[in-house]
């Protein structure tokens, strides 16, 4: 199993593995469901007990896959799901959460996110989140795809400072958030969730990363994930439908990058020198 996974911590004291399981594109093909369930269960067994999903993924299909994977072991898992912006009115958010709970087969979600900023007033969404939290249907709430300005606007709303996390696109080839968003969140002791940590597989074909990984005797995916695991309070959520690939991802936690190796990664993937627009997929 290797060494223990590093942890990230929420401001309420809850800690979670810094390496979790994504479910984007799961549930899209019925014939693959059993394999997807096995992959998630393999991850849970290896300590990757944070699972990220959303009502958008396969129109709820990924939540159903997740629900199947956590049957009988709900207490082992930290469950994250998301409400679509089109559903994120005050009443719509509550209805969407109820539907997600049903598909997931649970009575609560540990972290419930607004998937990206939308047309509904954010204050109403926050009110719905607080109502759901008071009812015990969610333990905490947060957002996804919010840049620094949007986070400041959110924090200025009533109860806006209860935001527990922000999930954004972050990987070696997409480092713009390091300039302003990550420092702002660090000041708030707010975990950052990194989706598409392998850039939807594109990083695995990057020649510079490939050469460095080969020299170190590592798969490129492990090197890319090890970079994220080196960052403070960042939670990476790679998706894989293969138990073998899940095990490979899990082994990234056993890699300790040296200062020279991190500097080499900075040369291959330069960090930002100025504010950049938030990138999304």
N, C-alpha and C positions, 0 to 999 in steps of 0.2 A: 504493500500500500504506500510505502514511502513516508516522508515526514508529514507532520500535521499541516493542514492547509492554513495559510495566513487568514487573518480575520479582518473584517471591516466592522465598524461600530456606528450605530445610530445614536442620536443625541439622548434618547431615552435609556441608553445603556444596553440595548439589545445588540448582540454581536452575531454575525453571520459569516459563512465562508466567503473569502474574496474571489473564489472561483465557483461559479454556479452553472446552471444548465439553461440554455435557451431553447425555445420551441417554435421559433418562426419557421414557417413552411411545413410544420408537422400538421397532421390531420387533413392534408389536402387530398390524399389518395387512400381509400379504405384498405387496400391490400397491404399497405405499409404500416398500419396501425400497430400490429403486434410487435414489429421490430422497433418502432419508436418507443413503445412502452418499455420494452426490454432495455433500450439504451438509457432511458431516464432512470429505470430501476438500478442499472449498473452504476450510474452516477451517484445516486443516493447511497448505495452500498459503499462507495468509495469515499464518502464524506462530502460530496458536492450536493449538499442538501437544500440549496436555494434554487428554486425553479421559477423562471420568468415566462409568462404567457400573456395573452391578451384576447379580448373578445373579437378583435379584428382578424386574428390569425385563423385562416380557413373558416371564417364566419363562425367561430366558436369551436371548430374541430380540434384545434390545439388544446383548448381547455378540456375537452372531453378526453383526449389522449392523456393529458396530465392527471385528470381525475382517476383514470384507470390505473396509472402508474403509482399513485399514492394511496390506493385503497389499502386499508389496514395499517398504514404507516403515516397517517396525516401528522401525528405529533412529532415526527422526525424532520418534517419539511418546513422551510420558510417559503411561503407561496406569494408570488407577485403576479398581479394581473392589471389590466388597463381598460379604461373606458374610452371609447371613441369620442372625439370632439363633437361630432354630430349628435351624440346622445348625452352630452355633458351639461344639459340644463339641470336645474336643481332636482326636478322630479325625474328627468331622464336618467341622471346619474344613479339615483337610487334603484330605478327599474333595471338598469344595465347591470348593476352589482348583483341584484337578486338573480338575474339570469345567469351570470357568471358563477355564482355560488352553486346553482343547480347543476350546471355542466361540470363543475369541479367536484361535486359531491361532498361539499364541506359546508360548515356553518360560519366560517370566517376566512378572510384573506388577510395575510400578514402585512402586505404593502399594496395599496391600490393607487394606480397612477392615472393622471390625465395624459393620453397618448401624445398629443401635441396641442399647441394653442389653437383655439377654434373661434367660431362666431358667437357662442354663448358667453354671456358675461362671466368672467372668472370668479367673481364674488359668489355667484349662485352655485358654481361647482364646489367651491370651498365650503359653503354652507352645507351642501349635500354630503361632502366628505366628513364634516364634523358630525352630522346627524348619523351617518353610518358608523362612525367611530364610537359615538355615545351608545349606539345600539349593540355594539360588540360584533358587528358584521365585518368591520375592518379594524385592524390593530393600529395602523398608521397610514398616512397617505402622502403622495408626492406627485411629481410631474415627469414628463419626458419631452425631449426636444425643446427645452427652454434655454434661450441664451441668457447672458448676464443681465441685459436690460429687462427681459421678461421675469427673471428671478427677482430683481429689485422691485418690480411692479407687484409681483405676487406677495412679497414680504411686507409690502405697505398695506395690504388689505387686512380687514379684521380676520384674525386667526391665520393669516398667511404665513406667519412665522412658525406654524406647526408643520410646514412642509418638511418631510423626512428625507427626501432623496430626489435626485434628478437623473434620469437615464438619457444618455446621449450617445451619438456615434463617436467612438474613440478607439483608435488603434495606431500602430506605428506610422501609417501613411496619412492619418487624419488627426493631427496634433494641435489644431488651432485653439482648442479649449484651454490648453495649458497657459495661454497668455493672460486671460482674465477670468474665465468662468471657474476653472479649478481653484485659483487662489480665493475667489469670492466664496466658494463653497467650503473651502478649508477653514476660512474664518468663522463659518457657521457650524463647523464640525459636522457637515452634511456629507454622507457617502455619495459618490458618483458611480452610477452603473454604466458600464461600457458595453453597448450593444455592437454587434458585428466586429468583435475584437480581431478577427482574421480578415476583415474587409471582404466578407462574403467569399472567401477563398482566394482572392486576388493576391494577398500577401504571400501565399504559398508558392506563387510563381514569380515573385520578385527576385531578380538575379542577385542583387546585393545581399539581401537577407539569405538567399539560398547558399551563396558562397560562404558567408559567415557561419551559418548553421552547419554546413558540411565540415568546415574546419574544426568546429567544436564537437562534432559527432552527434548533432541533435537534429530532429525533424524541425523544419522551419516553423511549424505551428507552435511547438514548445517554446522556441526562442521568442516568438511574438507574444505569446501569453506570459512568459516569464517577465518580459518588459512591463506589462500591465501589473503583474503581481508585485513588482518592485515599487509601484506607486502607492502612496499612503491613501487609505480609505477609498480605494477603487475596487469595484466588484465587476469582474469580467464574466460574461454569460455566453460562451460559445455554444453553438447548436450542433449536435451530431445525432444521426439516427443509427449509428454503429457503436455497439459496446466497446469494440476494439479502439475506435477513435476516441471515445470518451476516456478510456484508460490512458491513451496517449496524451490527451489534454490534461488529465489529472496529474501526470508525471511532470508537468511544467512547474508544479509547486516544489519539486525537488531541486530545481536549478537556482543557484545563487550567482547572479551576475556580478562581475567585478566592476570597479569604477572604469577600468580601461574598456571593458566590453560595452558598458553603457555609453561611453564616449564614442565608441565605434558605431553604435546604433544611431547616435545623434548625427554622425557624419553621413550615414546612409539615409536617414530620415530626419532632416533638420527640424528642430523645434521652432515654433513661431517667434518672429521678432516684432510683430505688431498685431493688433486686434484683427481677427478674421471673422467673416460671417459664419454662423453656425452651420455646419454641414449636416445633412439628413439623408437617410435612405427611405 
